[in-house]
């Protein structure tokens, strides 16, 4: 039986946090380290002072500060303690307050501490691999040998995940750890004595500071828990919704049904949204009203700016003409008339040759050695792009002014930022000799300041974080945004997407999914997303594929997505935000599915953002199996069960054992079929059975009877 665990923070969790982090908030044993000249420094040395400031009833700031009397290096350790959750966070800043360069600083670790747990296990993830191996989690015993994790190319979630759990199955306890660094981080774990040595920080730090310069460590976050991983997951989700997800008007980000353009046909030779027009968008909004669809947001993606036929030509942030005669303000006014918000795509950090920024400010561009830049897929390269050095204060101020003026002038509701370049080669190629990692540190500080300026100058605006999908979603970024587009892979590959979304539900309570399917009539899917991308690239004049085999493959892929979405696509995309893939204004079948599902989705989305999450089947990406999930809102006495079968599922009956309250009675309802079941909590605990054919789904809402 699976009685509902108490996922509220308890005194045992706070006591565990105090035990695991004993000494973390005192100068001598603060959990950082670095080499300063020829001496290794640990903690905060040099006669540190400590000050406390209560921010509100649940948050206290601790500042530990000291200055080297010989060189003028100031260390400031900022620690945040929560009273409502067993969470401790800290960041360290080093500033040269002297008049000369500091001695060399290297191996600056934002965490260097021994944590005592019996037989510790590390649970860690693969991040967004932009392939079907993404968002997987693994488990390994922590051993004497050092185990190190790093992402690829300077994007923090690219092939590595800066979120992990260290657990003791024997003691039924552990902690979650986050490395908040939107760059190239590393984490090293090994046994040391009776505990686990955990070291984490920016991957490369070997520099000196010039007078007035500041560097910082990642924001480290620890959440302690008693119990199993399910309780750990839900303590994290509850803390995340209370303290991380951005608030707008006093509320957390609300569920969104998201629309695209169905009136402007895809222009041959034009990529992404380069062929869209204000006229087409306005007609699309009228179509939605006629179809009875209650959308919340219109999504204007790459290509609305002056870029020719190819969306990758970024760097001139002006509306393309004659597509938008009234600018994007005209589009915003059309959205306002229909009561929906407007999201607009930007990619300001990548600058293409010949664009306005490249011509006007070449001094702010970072170039790399070599002529190609891998951005996540083997088939995509951007050899003619540079990296805008947002770590330069003057450049950061320029970009903040330009983008904020555009957002304010056009009353944009959602700022969507993409990042289709791996920055690490650019940072490494432009570091000063003897200052390795300095450019990355300055860049990260500028990036966060830029986003802070967007939020400060545009009250009410929200940010969607994208980096070739979900490759830059560390906790510092998530404190300013939500990851709507969490991957560039698997939009319509149902088994892969169901696996991805399980990890998303555990770590990021708010994200967007695409209701679409790319399965072929025989039940197979494209073997990799590169094939899918080639289908898109073939529409651009940049890409020419004349051979017969390529034409045949392109036709097959068009056929795979030419069909209307169905109910199965919707079940596989159940998330707090969802984009139904409506192909055209004449897609009556697709609109009928959205009309039938929108109320059920809204109810489910609300529960997702309030409730706890339980995976009732093991993580997998197998089209021959079931996926079963539960979202439970114990405070309101309601929730739902989601059942999805793979399109080659061999079993037509599945019994799950949800987490329920034994002493209560529940009414279960399937809104799509009208079926109801009245069950006692004890009956549900003994097993809830569903019968579905392959490629099917169902949602069973429940509430206290």
Order of alpha helices (4+ residues) and beta strands (2+ residues): alpha-beta-beta-beta-beta-beta-beta-beta-beta-beta-beta-beta-beta-beta-beta-beta-beta-beta-beta-alpha-beta-beta-beta-alpha-beta-alpha-beta-beta-alpha-beta-beta-alpha-beta-alpha-alpha-beta-alpha-beta-alpha-beta-alpha-alpha-alpha-beta-alpha-beta-beta-beta-beta-beta-beta-alpha-beta-beta
